[in-house]
Amino acid sequence: MGWDETGPLEVEGTGEFPPRDALYNTATRYKVTCRYPQDVTMVIAGGYKEIQGGTKWIGDKGWLWVNRGKIEASEPGLLTAGLKPAIPYPKSPGHYQEFIDSVKSRRRTLTPAEVALRSATPGFLGNISMFTGRKLRWDAEKMAIVGDAEASKLLGRDMRSPWRL
């Protein structure tokens, strides 16, 4: 979609968390809605019986669902429609080998760290939205939460001495 160096405009999430004295603090059920430019909505959810793992793309002609080699579609014709990615990506020799090859050649990997950060950002913001109970506005260029100082503090934490940036 050409959004490797951007992010959502707004993020809103709800979640159910274990008791404060539990051994973990990860939401056991969650739903995070991200609104992107061009009125694109992405939902990240889990812990519900009706939600499968993987990724589901919903468009005006139906949906495709993909999960680790499995693929399903709302219309069987979508699976044989000859869909091709907008950007032809080469096949990776595997994460480890690709990293070594990239270090030797000085070329970018297929999944650069900058793109990984932008891909993880909706999850980070979703957690912050769940913790605060508020919808967040995000400035993708500045990588900052807009107009919510309390939520902004949750983007990072103080480093222990002697570590610093």
C-alpha positions as CSV (number, residue, x, y, z in Angstrom):
1,M,0.0,0.0,0.0
2,G,3.1,2.2,0.0
3,W,2.8,2.8,3.8
4,D,6.1,1.3,4.9
5,E,7.3,4.6,6.3
6,T,4.1,5.8,7.8
7,G,1.4,4.7,10.3
8,P,-2.2,5.0,11.4
9,L,-3.9,8.3,12.1
10,E,-5.9,7.0,15.0
11,V,-5.8,4.0,17.2
12,E,-8.5,2.8,19.7
13,G,-8.4,-0.4,21.7
14,T,-10.2,-2.4,24.3
15,G,-8.9,-5.4,26.2
16,E,-9.3,-7.7,29.1
17,F,-6.3,-8.1,31.4
18,P,-5.4,-10.6,34.1
19,P,-5.5,-9.5,37.7
20,R,-2.6,-7.2,38.8
21,D,-1.0,-10.0,40.8
22,A,-0.8,-12.5,37.9
23,L,2.5,-13.6,36.5
24,Y,1.8,-11.8,33.2
25,N,0.1,-8.6,32.1
26,T,-0.8,-9.3,28.5
27,A,-4.4,-8.8,27.4
28,T,-6.2,-12.1,27.1
29,R,-8.9,-10.7,24.8
30,Y,-8.3,-7.5,22.8
31,K,-9.6,-5.5,19.8
32,V,-7.6,-2.6,18.4
33,T,-9.0,-0.5,15.5
34,C,-6.5,1.6,13.5
35,R,-7.7,4.2,11.0
36,Y,-5.3,5.0,8.2
37,P,-5.3,7.5,5.4
38,Q,-7.7,7.0,2.5
39,D,-10.3,5.7,5.0
40,V,-8.6,2.3,5.4
41,T,-9.4,0.5,8.7
42,M,-7.2,-2.2,10.2
43,V,-8.4,-4.4,13.1
44,I,-6.0,-6.3,15.4
45,A,-7.9,-8.8,17.6
46,G,-7.4,-12.0,19.5
47,G,-8.9,-14.1,22.3
48,Y,-12.3,-14.4,20.6
49,K,-13.6,-17.7,19.3
50,E,-14.8,-16.1,16.0
51,I,-11.4,-14.6,15.3
52,Q,-8.8,-16.9,13.6
53,G,-5.1,-16.3,13.7
54,G,-3.4,-15.0,10.5
55,T,-4.4,-12.0,8.4
56,K,-7.6,-11.2,6.6
57,W,-8.0,-8.6,3.9
58,I,-11.5,-7.4,3.3
59,G,-12.3,-5.5,0.0
60,D,-15.2,-4.6,-2.1
61,K,-15.2,-8.0,-3.9
62,G,-14.9,-10.2,-0.8
63,W,-12.1,-11.3,1.6
64,L,-8.9,-13.3,1.7
65,W,-7.5,-15.0,4.8
66,V,-3.9,-16.2,5.0
67,N,-2.2,-18.0,7.9
68,R,1.1,-19.8,7.6
69,G,0.5,-21.4,4.2
70,K,-3.2,-21.8,4.5
71,I,-5.5,-19.5,2.4
72,E,-9.3,-19.1,2.2
73,A,-11.5,-16.7,0.4
74,S,-15.1,-15.6,0.6
75,E,-15.5,-16.3,-3.1
76,P,-13.6,-19.4,-4.7
77,G,-12.8,-17.3,-7.8
78,L,-10.6,-15.0,-5.7
79,L,-8.2,-17.9,-5.2
80,T,-7.7,-18.4,-9.0
81,A,-7.9,-14.7,-10.0
82,G,-4.2,-14.5,-10.6
83,L,-3.7,-11.9,-7.9
84,K,-0.1,-10.5,-7.9
85,P,1.5,-8.2,-5.4
86,A,1.9,-4.6,-6.4
87,I,5.6,-4.8,-5.7
88,P,7.3,-8.1,-6.8
89,Y,9.4,-9.2,-3.9
90,P,12.2,-11.8,-4.3
91,K,12.1,-15.0,-2.4
92,S,14.0,-14.9,0.9
93,P,16.7,-17.5,1.6
94,G,15.5,-17.3,5.2
95,H,15.9,-14.6,7.9
96,Y,19.3,-15.7,9.1
97,Q,20.9,-16.1,5.6
98,E,19.3,-13.0,4.3
99,F,20.8,-11.0,7.2
100,I,24.3,-12.4,6.6
101,D,24.0,-11.7,2.9
102,S,22.8,-8.2,3.6
103,V,25.8,-7.5,6.0
104,K,28.2,-8.8,3.3
105,S,26.6,-6.9,0.4
106,R,25.5,-3.7,2.4
107,R,22.1,-4.0,0.7
108,R,18.9,-3.6,2.7
109,T,17.1,-6.8,3.8
110,L,13.6,-7.6,2.4
111,T,12.2,-6.5,5.7
112,P,14.3,-3.5,7.0
113,A,14.2,-2.6,10.6
114,E,12.5,0.8,9.8
115,V,9.6,-1.1,8.2
116,A,9.5,-3.6,11.1
117,L,9.1,-0.6,13.5
118,R,6.3,0.9,11.4
119,S,4.6,-2.6,11.3
120,A,4.9,-3.0,15.1
121,T,3.6,0.6,15.9
122,P,-0.1,-0.2,15.7
123,G,0.4,-2.9,18.4
124,F,2.3,-0.6,20.6
125,L,-0.3,2.1,20.2
126,G,-3.1,-0.4,20.7
127,N,-1.6,-1.4,24.1
128,I,-1.3,2.2,25.1
129,S,-4.9,2.8,24.1
130,M,-6.1,-0.2,26.1
131,F,-4.1,0.9,29.2
132,T,-5.4,4.5,29.1
133,G,-8.9,3.7,27.8
134,R,-8.7,6.4,25.2
135,K,-8.5,6.8,21.4
136,L,-5.1,8.0,20.4
137,R,-4.2,10.3,17.5
138,W,-0.8,9.5,16.0
139,D,1.6,11.7,14.1
140,A,3.5,9.2,12.0
141,E,6.0,11.6,10.7
142,K,7.1,12.7,14.2
143,M,6.4,9.2,15.7
144,A,4.4,10.9,18.5
145,I,1.0,10.7,20.1
146,V,-0.8,14.0,19.6
147,G,-2.4,15.9,22.5
148,D,-2.1,13.2,25.3
149,A,0.9,13.6,27.5
150,E,-0.1,10.7,29.8
151,A,-0.3,8.3,26.8
152,S,3.0,9.7,25.4
153,K,4.9,8.7,28.5
154,L,4.0,5.1,27.8
155,L,5.9,5.1,24.5
156,G,9.1,4.6,26.4
157,R,10.6,4.5,29.9
158,D,13.6,5.8,31.7
159,M,16.8,3.8,31.2
160,R,18.7,2.5,34.3
161,S,22.0,4.1,35.0
162,P,24.6,4.1,33.5
163,W,22.6,3.5,30.2
164,R,21.5,6.6,28.3
165,L,20.7,7.8,24.8
